[in-house]
Amino acid sequence: MGSTRHDVGALAPGSHTLTVDGVRQVYHVAGTGPVCVAHSGGPGIEWSYLRAPGLEEHFTMVYVEPVGTGASGRLDNRDDYRLDTYVRFLDAVVGHLGEPRVYLLGHSHGGFVVQRYALAHPDRVAGLALYDTSPVTGAEFWAEAMANLAAYPQRHPDRPEAAAVPTAFAQIGAATDDESLSATLRAALPVYFADFWGRRDEFAPFQAAVRVWSAPAGAQDPTPFDVRGDLGEITVPVVVIVGAYDFICGPRFAEELHAGVKDSRLVVLERSGHFAHIEQPAEFTEAVAELLRR
């Protein structure tokens, strides 16, 4: 990639702020190499859970702090926390960086954002890492996730704590403030891992650090997300990464992405759920970094 940056300071290590439609947008830079802009999931979850030190050895990582969370600004109307809003704010960050093309990494809901971005701005994208995400949501998507959630205790019959996880997840929708929502998500978090209980000490700091903001998390996007008919328009190199035990954006949806994108590679990480960058960091890093060789 060329180094025709409009503003060298925009990619200096550390935290940065710009203004989009009068709203503060924060992003964080770490690492060296071609620029990769990472969009976290949720919506409403703090960006830092997606920090991937392994990737920072291959890319200049730019972690977007999504609007409505952390140090970024808040929208006056919570109904404005929609996919097109996140795409617009992402476009402002990419434009501010001044690179002709960037790699994009989207995790979970962040994967919806970068798919939409790549379809709207193909000339700005060098390659995509679609990580534990899907080309579609809706009734069937949620029915499958809820069935997997209900089956979770049977996967861990020797762990009585596992029986409480579906109930904790069901309470997420009832939490109305940031603190109670964060606490409820932390209680439900084991279902997002392949083997939380066997590696509990290792994952406990990650679990304790998770924070979520209720306004973006509770917003209802009026437009159903379904880009399956458009995936053929994505012509840049793509890697689709999925944890074999991801209960919510599992292998079935990764396979749909892989089938729909011409130049894609599918990587199934057999010992991961929704957080492969924590569960299998070396394999995750290798899967994303392989984009640079294509």
C-alpha positions as a Markdown table, in Angstrom:
| # | Residue | x | y | z |
|---|---|---|---|---|
| 1 | Met | 0.0 | 0.0 | 0.0 |
| 2 | Gly | 1.1 | 3.5 | -0.7 |
| 3 | Ser | 1.9 | 6.1 | 1.9 |
| 4 | Thr | -0.1 | 9.0 | 0.5 |
| 5 | Arg | -1.6 | 10.0 | 3.8 |
| 6 | His | -3.3 | 13.4 | 4.0 |
| 7 | Asp | -2.4 | 13.6 | 7.7 |
| 8 | Val | 0.5 | 11.6 | 9.0 |
| 9 | Gly | -0.6 | 12.3 | 12.6 |
| 10 | Ala | -3.9 | 10.5 | 11.9 |
| 11 | Leu | -2.0 | 7.2 | 12.1 |
| 12 | Ala | 0.3 | 8.0 | 15.0 |
| 13 | Pro | 0.0 | 5.5 | 17.9 |
| 14 | Gly | -2.5 | 6.4 | 20.5 |
| 15 | Ser | -6.1 | 7.8 | 20.7 |
| 16 | His | -7.5 | 10.2 | 18.2 |
| 17 | Thr | -10.7 | 12.2 | 17.9 |
| 18 | Leu | -12.6 | 13.6 | 14.9 |
| 19 | Thr | -16.1 | 15.1 | 14.6 |
| 20 | Val | -18.8 | 13.5 | 12.4 |
| 21 | Asp | -22.0 | 15.5 | 11.9 |
| 22 | Gly | -21.2 | 17.3 | 15.2 |
| 23 | Val | -20.6 | 14.1 | 17.1 |
| 24 | Arg | -17.2 | 13.1 | 18.6 |
| 25 | Gln | -15.7 | 9.9 | 17.0 |
| 26 | Val | -12.7 | 8.4 | 18.8 |
| 27 | Tyr | -10.4 | 5.7 | 17.4 |
| 28 | His | -7.2 | 4.1 | 18.6 |
| 29 | Val | -4.0 | 3.2 | 16.7 |
| 30 | Ala | -1.4 | 0.5 | 17.5 |
| 31 | Gly | 1.1 | -1.5 | 15.5 |
| 32 | Thr | 2.9 | -1.2 | 12.2 |
| 33 | Gly | 2.2 | -2.3 | 8.6 |
| 34 | Pro | -0.6 | -1.8 | 6.2 |
| 35 | Val | -3.7 | -0.1 | 7.7 |
| 36 | Cys | -6.5 | -2.3 | 9.0 |
| 37 | Val | -9.5 | -0.6 | 10.5 |
| 38 | Ala | -11.3 | -2.8 | 13.1 |
| 39 | His | -15.0 | -2.4 | 13.9 |
| 40 | Ser | -16.2 | -4.1 | 17.1 |
| 41 | Gly | -19.5 | -5.8 | 17.6 |
| 42 | Gly | -22.5 | -5.5 | 19.9 |
| 43 | Pro | -23.8 | -2.9 | 19.0 |
| 44 | Gly | -22.9 | -1.0 | 22.1 |
| 45 | Ile | -20.0 | -3.0 | 23.4 |
| 46 | Glu | -16.7 | -1.2 | 24.3 |
| 47 | Trp | -14.1 | -1.5 | 21.6 |
| 48 | Ser | -11.3 | -2.8 | 23.7 |
| 49 | Tyr | -12.4 | -6.4 | 23.9 |
| 50 | Leu | -11.4 | -6.7 | 20.2 |
| 51 | Arg | -7.8 | -5.5 | 20.8 |
| 52 | Ala | -5.6 | -8.1 | 19.0 |
| 53 | Pro | -1.9 | -7.6 | 19.8 |
| 54 | Gly | -0.9 | -10.4 | 17.3 |
| 55 | Leu | -2.4 | -8.4 | 14.4 |
| 56 | Glu | -0.5 | -5.3 | 15.5 |
| 57 | Glu | 2.7 | -7.1 | 14.4 |
| 58 | His | 1.3 | -7.3 | 10.8 |
| 59 | Phe | -0.9 | -4.2 | 10.5 |
| 60 | Thr | -1.3 | -0.7 | 11.7 |
| 61 | Met | -4.5 | -1.4 | 13.6 |
| 62 | Val | -7.1 | 1.3 | 13.8 |
| 63 | Tyr | -9.7 | 0.4 | 16.4 |
| 64 | Val | -13.0 | 2.4 | 16.0 |
| 65 | Glu | -14.7 | 3.3 | 19.2 |
| 66 | Pro | -18.3 | 3.1 | 18.0 |
| 67 | Val | -20.6 | 6.1 | 18.5 |
| 68 | Gly | -22.6 | 5.8 | 21.6 |
| 69 | Thr | -19.9 | 3.9 | 23.5 |
| 70 | Gly | -16.9 | 4.9 | 25.6 |
| 71 | Ala | -15.3 | 8.2 | 24.8 |
| 72 | Ser | -17.1 | 8.7 | 21.6 |
| 73 | Gly | -20.1 | 11.0 | 21.5 |
| 74 | Arg | -23.8 | 10.1 | 22.0 |
| 75 | Leu | -26.6 | 10.5 | 19.5 |
| 76 | Asp | -29.5 | 12.7 | 20.5 |
| 77 | Asn | -32.0 | 10.2 | 19.2 |
| 78 | Arg | -31.4 | 6.5 | 20.2 |
| 79 | Asp | -33.3 | 5.4 | 17.0 |
| 80 | Asp | -30.3 | 6.8 | 15.0 |
| 81 | Tyr | -28.1 | 3.9 | 16.2 |
| 82 | Arg | -28.7 | 2.2 | 12.9 |
| 83 | Leu | -26.4 | 0.3 | 10.6 |
| 84 | Asp | -26.2 | 3.2 | 8.1 |
| 85 | Thr | -25.1 | 5.5 | 10.9 |
| 86 | Tyr | -22.2 | 3.2 | 11.8 |
| 87 | Val | -21.3 | 2.9 | 8.1 |
| 88 | Arg | -21.3 | 6.7 | 7.8 |
| 89 | Phe | -19.0 | 7.1 | 10.9 |
| 90 | Leu | -16.7 | 4.4 | 9.6 |
| 91 | Asp | -16.4 | 6.2 | 6.3 |
| 92 | Ala | -15.4 | 9.4 | 8.1 |
| 93 | Val | -12.7 | 7.5 | 10.0 |
| 94 | Val | -11.4 | 5.9 | 6.8 |
| 95 | Gly | -11.4 | 9.3 | 5.0 |
| 96 | His | -9.6 | 10.9 | 7.9 |
| 97 | Leu | -6.8 | 8.4 | 7.8 |
| 98 | Gly | -5.9 | 9.5 | 4.3 |
| 99 | Glu | -5.0 | 6.0 | 3.0 |
| 100 | Pro | -6.2 | 5.2 | -0.6 |
| 101 | Arg | -7.4 | 1.8 | 0.5 |
| 102 | Val | -7.5 | 0.0 | 3.9 |
| 103 | Tyr | -8.1 | -3.5 | 5.2 |
| 104 | Leu | -11.3 | -3.9 | 7.3 |
| 105 | Leu | -11.9 | -6.3 | 10.1 |
| 106 | Gly | -15.5 | -6.6 | 11.3 |
| 107 | His | -16.5 | -8.7 | 14.3 |
| 108 | Ser | -20.1 | -9.9 | 14.8 |
| 109 | His | -22.3 | -6.8 | 14.3 |
| 110 | Gly | -19.1 | -5.0 | 13.2 |
| 111 | Gly | -19.1 | -7.5 | 10.4 |
| 112 | Phe | -22.5 | -6.2 | 9.2 |
| 113 | Val | -21.0 | -2.7 | 9.2 |
| 114 | Val | -18.0 | -3.6 | 7.1 |
| 115 | Gln | -20.0 | -5.7 | 4.7 |
| 116 | Arg | -22.3 | -2.7 | 4.1 |
| 117 | Tyr | -19.2 | -0.4 | 3.9 |
| 118 | Ala | -17.4 | -2.6 | 1.3 |
| 119 | Leu | -20.5 | -2.7 | -0.8 |
| 120 | Ala | -21.0 | 1.1 | -0.6 |
| 121 | His | -17.3 | 2.1 | -0.9 |
| 122 | Pro | -15.5 | -0.7 | -2.9 |
| 123 | Asp | -12.8 | 1.7 | -4.0 |
| 124 | Arg | -11.7 | 2.3 | -0.4 |
| 125 | Val | -11.2 | -1.4 | 0.6 |
| 126 | Ala | -8.0 | -3.5 | 0.1 |
| 127 | Gly | -9.4 | -6.6 | 1.8 |
| 128 | Leu | -11.9 | -7.8 | 4.4 |
| 129 | Ala | -11.7 | -10.0 | 7.5 |
| 130 | Leu | -15.3 | -11.1 | 8.3 |
| 131 | Tyr | -15.0 | -12.5 | 11.8 |
| 132 | Asp | -17.8 | -14.4 | 13.5 |
| 133 | Thr | -20.5 | -12.6 | 11.5 |
| 134 | Ser | -23.3 | -13.3 | 9.0 |
| 135 | Pro | -24.7 | -11.9 | 5.7 |
| 136 | Val | -28.2 | -12.0 | 7.2 |
| 137 | Thr | -30.2 | -11.6 | 10.4 |
| 138 | Gly | -33.9 | -12.0 | 11.1 |
| 139 | Ala | -36.2 | -14.6 | 12.5 |
| 140 | Glu | -34.3 | -17.7 | 11.4 |
| 141 | Phe | -31.0 | -16.3 | 12.5 |
| 142 | Trp | -32.3 | -15.6 | 16.0 |
| 143 | Ala | -34.2 | -18.9 | 16.3 |
| 144 | Glu | -31.0 | -20.8 | 15.6 |
| 145 | Ala | -29.1 | -18.7 | 18.2 |
| 146 | Met | -31.8 | -19.3 | 20.8 |
| 147 | Ala | -31.8 | -23.0 | 20.2 |
| 148 | Asn | -28.0 | -23.1 | 20.6 |
| 149 | Leu | -28.3 | -21.1 | 23.8 |
| 150 | Ala | -30.9 | -23.5 | 25.2 |
| 151 | Ala | -28.7 | -26.4 | 24.5 |
| 152 | Tyr | -25.7 | -24.8 | 26.2 |
| 153 | Pro | -26.1 | -26.4 | 29.6 |
| 154 | Gln | -26.1 | -29.9 | 28.0 |
| 155 | Arg | -22.7 | -29.1 | 26.5 |
| 156 | His | -21.3 | -28.7 | 30.0 |
| 157 | Pro | -23.2 | -31.2 | 32.2 |
| 158 | Asp | -20.4 | -31.3 | 34.7 |
| 159 | Arg | -20.6 | -27.5 | 35.3 |
| 160 | Pro | -23.7 | -26.6 | 37.3 |
| 161 | Glu | -22.9 | -22.9 | 36.6 |
| 162 | Ala | -23.6 | -23.5 | 33.0 |
| 163 | Ala | -27.3 | -24.0 | 33.7 |
| 164 | Ala | -27.7 | -20.3 | 34.8 |
| 165 | Val | -26.3 | -18.9 | 31.5 |
| 166 | Pro | -29.5 | -19.1 | 29.3 |
| 167 | Thr | -31.4 | -17.3 | 32.1 |
| 168 | Ala | -28.8 | -14.6 | 32.3 |
| 169 | Phe | -28.8 | -14.1 | 28.5 |
| 170 | Ala | -32.7 | -13.8 | 28.6 |
| 171 | Gln | -32.4 | -11.0 | 31.1 |
| 172 | Ile | -30.2 | -8.8 | 28.7 |
| 173 | Gly | -33.3 | -7.3 | 27.1 |
| 174 | Ala | -34.7 | -6.2 | 30.4 |
| 175 | Ala | -31.6 | -4.3 | 31.5 |
| 176 | Thr | -32.3 | -0.6 | 31.1 |
| 177 | Asp | -29.1 | 1.1 | 32.2 |
| 178 | Asp | -25.4 | 0.7 | 31.3 |
| 179 | Glu | -24.3 | -0.9 | 34.6 |
| 180 | Ser | -27.0 | -3.5 | 34.8 |
| 181 | Leu | -26.7 | -4.3 | 31.1 |
| 182 | Ser | -22.9 | -4.8 | 31.5 |
| 183 | Ala | -23.4 | -7.0 | 34.5 |
| 184 | Thr | -26.0 | -9.1 | 32.7 |
| 185 | Leu | -23.8 | -9.6 | 29.7 |
| 186 | Arg | -20.9 | -10.6 | 31.8 |
| 187 | Ala | -23.1 | -13.3 | 33.4 |
| 188 | Ala | -24.1 | -14.6 | 30.0 |
| 189 | Leu | -20.6 | -14.4 | 28.5 |
| 190 | Pro | -19.6 | -18.1 | 29.0 |
| 191 | Val | -22.0 | -19.1 | 26.1 |
| 192 | Tyr | -19.8 | -17.1 | 23.8 |
| 193 | Phe | -16.7 | -19.3 | 24.4 |
| 194 | Ala | -16.0 | -22.9 | 23.3 |
| 195 | Asp | -14.7 | -23.9 | 26.8 |
| 196 | Phe | -15.2 | -21.0 | 29.2 |
| 197 | Trp | -15.3 | -23.3 | 32.3 |
| 198 | Gly | -12.1 | -25.2 | 31.4 |
| 199 | Arg | -10.2 | -21.9 | 30.9 |
| 200 | Arg | -12.1 | -19.8 | 33.4 |
| 201 | Asp | -9.0 | -18.3 | 35.1 |
| 202 | Glu | -7.6 | -17.3 | 31.7 |
| 203 | Phe | -10.8 | -15.7 | 30.5 |
| 204 | Ala | -12.0 | -14.1 | 33.8 |
| 205 | Pro | -10.1 | -10.7 | 33.2 |
| 206 | Phe | -11.7 | -10.5 | 29.7 |
| 207 | Gln | -15.2 | -11.2 | 31.2 |
| 208 | Ala | -14.7 | -8.7 | 34.0 |
| 209 | Ala | -13.7 | -5.9 | 31.6 |
| 210 | Val | -16.7 | -6.2 | 29.2 |
| 211 | Arg | -18.8 | -3.0 | 29.2 |
| 212 | Val | -21.9 | -2.2 | 27.1 |
| 213 | Trp | -24.0 | 0.9 | 26.7 |
| 214 | Ser | -27.8 | 0.5 | 26.7 |
| 215 | Ala | -28.8 | 3.1 | 24.1 |
| 216 | Pro | -27.0 | 1.6 | 21.1 |
| 217 | Ala | -27.5 | -1.9 | 22.4 |
| 218 | Gly | -31.2 | -1.5 | 22.7 |
| 219 | Ala | -31.8 | 0.3 | 19.4 |
| 220 | Gln | -33.9 | -1.4 | 16.8 |
| 221 | Asp | -32.8 | -1.1 | 13.2 |
| 222 | Pro | -35.9 | -0.8 | 11.1 |
| 223 | Thr | -34.2 | -2.3 | 8.0 |
| 224 | Pro | -33.6 | -6.0 | 8.1 |
| 225 | Phe | -30.0 | -7.0 | 7.4 |
| 226 | Asp | -29.6 | -9.2 | 4.3 |
| 227 | Val | -26.7 | -8.8 | 1.8 |
| 228 | Arg | -26.7 | -12.3 | 0.5 |
| 229 | Gly | -27.8 | -11.1 | -2.9 |
| 230 | Asp | -25.0 | -8.5 | -3.0 |
| 231 | Leu | -22.0 | -10.5 | -1.9 |
| 232 | Gly | -20.9 | -11.2 | -5.5 |
| 233 | Glu | -20.1 | -7.5 | -5.8 |
| 234 | Ile | -17.2 | -7.8 | -3.3 |
| 235 | Thr | -14.1 | -8.6 | -5.4 |
| 236 | Val | -11.3 | -7.8 | -2.9 |
| 237 | Pro | -9.6 | -10.7 | -1.0 |
| 238 | Val | -11.7 | -11.8 | 1.9 |
| 239 | Val | -11.1 | -14.2 | 4.8 |
| 240 | Val | -14.1 | -15.5 | 6.7 |
| 241 | Ile | -13.2 | -16.6 | 10.2 |
| 242 | Val | -15.6 | -18.5 | 12.5 |
| 243 | Gly | -15.3 | -20.4 | 15.8 |
| 244 | Ala | -16.8 | -23.9 | 15.5 |
| 245 | Tyr | -18.7 | -23.3 | 18.8 |
| 246 | Asp | -20.0 | -19.8 | 18.0 |
| 247 | Phe | -23.6 | -20.1 | 19.1 |
| 248 | Ile | -24.8 | -16.9 | 17.5 |
| 249 | Cys | -22.8 | -16.3 | 14.2 |
| 250 | Gly | -21.8 | -19.9 | 13.7 |
| 251 | Pro | -20.3 | -21.9 | 10.8 |
| 252 | Arg | -23.5 | -22.1 | 8.8 |
| 253 | Phe | -23.5 | -18.3 | 8.4 |
| 254 | Ala | -19.7 | -18.2 | 7.7 |
| 255 | Glu | -20.3 | -20.8 | 4.9 |
| 256 | Glu | -23.0 | -18.5 | 3.4 |
| 257 | Leu | -20.5 | -15.7 | 3.4 |
| 258 | His | -17.8 | -17.8 | 1.9 |
| 259 | Ala | -20.1 | -19.2 | -0.8 |
| 260 | Gly | -21.2 | -15.7 | -1.8 |
| 261 | Val | -17.9 | -13.9 | -2.0 |
| 262 | Lys | -15.8 | -14.7 | -5.0 |
| 263 | Asp | -12.3 | -14.4 | -3.6 |
| 264 | Ser | -12.8 | -15.7 | -0.1 |
| 265 | Arg | -11.1 | -18.2 | 2.2 |
| 266 | Leu | -13.0 | -19.9 | 5.1 |
| 267 | Val | -11.2 | -20.5 | 8.3 |
| 268 | Val | -13.0 | -22.5 | 11.0 |
| 269 | Leu | -11.3 | -22.4 | 14.4 |
| 270 | Glu | -12.1 | -25.7 | 16.1 |
| 271 | Arg | -11.4 | -24.6 | 19.7 |
| 272 | Ser | -13.2 | -21.3 | 19.6 |
| 273 | Gly | -16.6 | -19.7 | 20.1 |
| 274 | His | -17.3 | -16.1 | 19.4 |
| 275 | Phe | -13.9 | -14.8 | 20.6 |
| 276 | Ala | -11.3 | -16.6 | 18.6 |
| 277 | His | -8.8 | -13.7 | 19.0 |
| 278 | Ile | -8.8 | -14.6 | 22.7 |
| 279 | Glu | -9.4 | -18.4 | 22.5 |
| 280 | Gln | -7.0 | -19.2 | 19.6 |
| 281 | Pro | -5.0 | -16.0 | 19.1 |
| 282 | Ala | -2.1 | -17.4 | 17.0 |
| 283 | Glu | -4.5 | -19.1 | 14.6 |
| 284 | Phe | -6.7 | -16.1 | 14.4 |
| 285 | Thr | -3.7 | -13.8 | 13.7 |
| 286 | Glu | -2.5 | -16.1 | 10.9 |
| 287 | Ala | -5.9 | -16.2 | 9.3 |
| 288 | Val | -6.1 | -12.4 | 9.1 |
| 289 | Ala | -2.5 | -11.8 | 8.2 |
| 290 | Glu | -2.8 | -14.2 | 5.2 |
| 291 | Leu | -4.8 | -11.5 | 3.5 |
| 292 | Leu | -1.5 | -9.7 | 3.0 |
| 293 | Arg | -0.1 | -12.6 | 0.9 |
| 294 | Arg | -3.1 | -12.7 | -1.5 |
